[in-house]
């Protein structure tokens, strides 16, 4: 599934599979904010509760990161993707979507709730 999108993400690719649920996430990476391997996707939250494939930019990721760190969340890198994964794991989808500002689309598998979360911004 990633091969058809190779032109959209020249900086890497990855996939994540949860066979018991029949769920797979793929990603082609165009690295902008965190170009290190710690920004690779699909990304798992630190506790493994969220698997995330994200495209876009979270404009307020630094502020959200500070809020999460104040709650004891530890980060491995500096990507807005990791902030989103940890926010979803910690706050859930409704609270997270109410707090993030940006332009994005993502698919996240909630391993605890066994549900797929799909979200995107609209242009107007």
C-alpha positions as CSV (number, residue, x, y, z in Angstrom):
1,X,0.0,0.0,0.0
2,X,2.9,2.4,0.5
3,X,4.5,1.9,-2.9
4,X,1.8,3.9,-4.6
5,X,2.6,6.9,-2.4
6,X,6.4,6.8,-2.8
7,X,6.4,10.2,-4.6
8,X,4.7,11.8,-1.5
9,X,7.3,10.8,1.0
10,X,10.9,10.4,-0.1
11,X,12.4,10.4,3.4
12,X,11.2,7.0,4.6
13,X,8.4,4.6,4.8
14,X,6.9,2.2,7.4
15,X,4.0,0.0,8.3
16,X,2.4,-1.3,11.4
17,X,0.1,-4.3,11.6
18,X,-2.2,-5.5,14.4
19,X,-3.1,-8.9,13.0
20,X,-5.7,-9.9,15.7
21,X,-7.8,-6.9,14.7
22,X,-7.0,-7.0,11.0
23,X,-5.7,-3.4,11.1
24,X,-2.6,-2.1,9.2
25,X,-1.3,1.4,9.0
26,X,1.2,2.6,6.4
27,X,3.2,5.8,6.0
28,X,5.4,7.6,3.5
29,X,7.5,10.2,5.2
30,X,8.4,13.7,4.2
31,X,10.5,14.8,7.2
32,X,10.2,18.4,8.2
33,X,10.1,19.0,11.9
34,X,12.1,16.1,13.3
35,X,14.2,14.6,10.6
36,X,15.7,12.0,12.9
37,X,14.6,8.3,13.1
38,X,12.6,9.2,16.2
39,X,10.1,10.9,13.9
40,X,9.5,7.7,11.8
41,X,6.0,6.5,11.3
42,X,3.7,4.8,11.9
43,X,4.5,5.8,15.4
44,X,3.5,4.1,18.7
45,X,2.8,6.0,21.8
46,X,5.2,5.3,24.6
47,X,2.7,3.0,26.3
48,X,1.8,1.2,23.0
49,X,-1.8,2.3,23.3
50,X,-1.9,4.3,20.1
51,X,-0.4,3.5,16.7
52,X,-0.5,6.6,14.5
53,X,0.0,7.5,10.8
54,X,0.0,11.3,10.5
55,X,0.4,13.9,7.8
56,X,0.4,17.6,8.3
57,X,1.6,20.0,11.0
58,X,0.4,20.6,14.6
59,X,1.1,24.4,15.0
60,X,0.8,24.3,18.8
61,X,2.8,21.1,19.3
62,X,5.4,22.8,21.6
63,X,2.7,24.1,24.0
64,X,1.0,20.7,24.0
65,X,4.3,19.0,24.6
66,X,4.9,21.2,27.7
67,X,1.4,20.3,29.0
68,X,2.1,16.6,28.5
69,X,5.5,16.8,30.1
70,X,3.9,18.6,33.1
71,X,1.7,15.5,33.4
72,X,4.8,13.2,33.4
73,X,4.9,12.2,29.7
74,X,8.5,11.6,28.5
75,X,9.4,12.1,24.8
76,X,11.9,10.3,22.7
77,X,12.2,13.0,20.0
78,X,10.9,16.4,18.9
79,X,8.3,15.7,16.3
80,X,4.7,17.0,16.3
81,X,3.7,13.4,15.4
82,X,5.0,12.1,18.8
83,X,3.1,14.9,20.6
84,X,-0.1,13.9,18.8
85,X,0.5,10.2,19.6
86,X,1.1,10.9,23.3
87,X,-1.9,13.3,23.5
88,X,-4.2,10.7,22.0
89,X,-2.9,8.1,24.5
90,X,-3.1,10.4,27.5
91,X,-6.2,12.6,26.8
92,X,-8.2,10.6,24.3
93,X,-9.4,11.7,20.9
94,X,-12.1,14.2,21.8
95,X,-10.0,16.2,24.2
96,X,-6.9,16.0,21.9
97,X,-8.9,17.2,18.9
98,X,-10.3,20.0,20.9
99,X,-6.8,21.2,21.8
100,X,-4.7,20.8,18.6
101,X,-4.3,23.6,16.0
102,X,-3.0,22.9,12.6
103,X,-3.6,21.3,9.3
104,X,-3.5,17.5,9.2
105,X,-5.0,14.2,8.5
106,X,-4.3,11.1,10.6
107,X,-5.3,7.5,11.3
108,X,-4.8,6.2,14.8
109,X,-5.5,2.7,16.1
110,X,-6.4,2.7,19.8
111,X,-5.1,-0.7,20.9
112,X,-7.0,-0.6,24.2
113,X,-10.4,0.4,22.8
114,X,-9.9,-1.5,19.6
115,X,-11.1,1.4,17.5
116,X,-9.8,3.4,14.6
117,X,-9.7,7.1,14.9
118,X,-9.7,9.1,11.6
119,X,-9.5,12.9,11.6
120,X,-8.6,15.7,9.3
121,X,-8.9,19.4,9.1
122,X,-11.1,21.0,6.4
123,X,-10.4,24.0,4.3
124,X,-13.4,25.9,5.1
